[in-house]
Amino acid sequence: MSELQSSLLLKKQLAELNKNPVEGFSAGLIDENDIFRWEVLIIGPPDTLYEGGFFKAHLYFPKEYPLRPPRMKFVTEIWHPNIEKNGDVCISILHEPGDDKWGYEKASERWLPVHTVETILISVISMLADPNDESPANVDAAKEWRESYPEFKRKVARCVRKSQEECS
Amino acid sequence: MGNCLKINNSDDISLLQGGEISNTQDFAPDQNDPAPIYSELLQPIFFPSPSVRRPVSHLTEEEQVKIAKRIGLIQHLPIGTYDGSKKSRECVICMIDFCVDEAVRYLPCMHIYHVHCIDDWLMRSLTCPSCMEPVDAALLTSYETT
């Protein structure tokens, strides 16, 4: 897969998302001349602690996409067991398959070249609703989520409020 | 300086000796020195694991065997031409529609892809991107039963 093919594939996805937006997020580029760096705005999923929030995140695609996964990083502050404090998203489908660096993940849950911005974001939105306790990226958030839920809720609510202020 | 005449009829061991013999090297034409940077750039790159990227000369013996086996397996997967079937209209890797009579690779699970699209992926991971079926296991089973 050449760099040209990668950029064509990403352009196609961007055009498709502009034409038929998917509920729950909107997508665009950080810099309109660089198809490999996307900015997405995720709407906090209804009936979750994140409801009402607007969370901005960046996706960095490698030139080898779709053979290799992009990296995803929240720009808006967010408190979640599977998102590092610096915003890096840690979900299995963004991990490359192969020799078991992450022993607890099945190959089927790892990166596949059929993943698109849409399927990645659907996974991320479902992760917001349903944190994965087994592989926390933010250990403090995971501990709170398990052991002191009211405090976890309070921190998330603060992020939601802050995200609303940043967006307005 | 006294040994500079010997340089042409003995092995060039300058790399082993470090920088001390740079004087003698000045007298020897550098036709024997490979340009390591260029030769590395021209080498094919392999992925013993999806996240491990190595030029062919840097592969360990174990990795060479692994890759040779993988290439062998991929070559056993049949190539056909797209017959216009509506069941799979596009290659889900590059999202481009198949053209009738275009070469496609059939995996044991019967999913089809452009040959170059799927081969690039199989060189990193031997799984079908659509159904995640391990290609090698399916291929080995099909050998046993036929």
Interface residues (C-beta under 8 A of the other chain):
Chain A: M1 Q5 L8 L9 K12 Q13 P66 L67 R68 E96 P97 G98 D99 K101 A107 S108 W111 L112 P113 V114
Chain B: S49 P50 S51 V52 V92 I93 C94 M95 H116 C117 D120 W121 R124 S125 T127 P129 S130 M132 P134
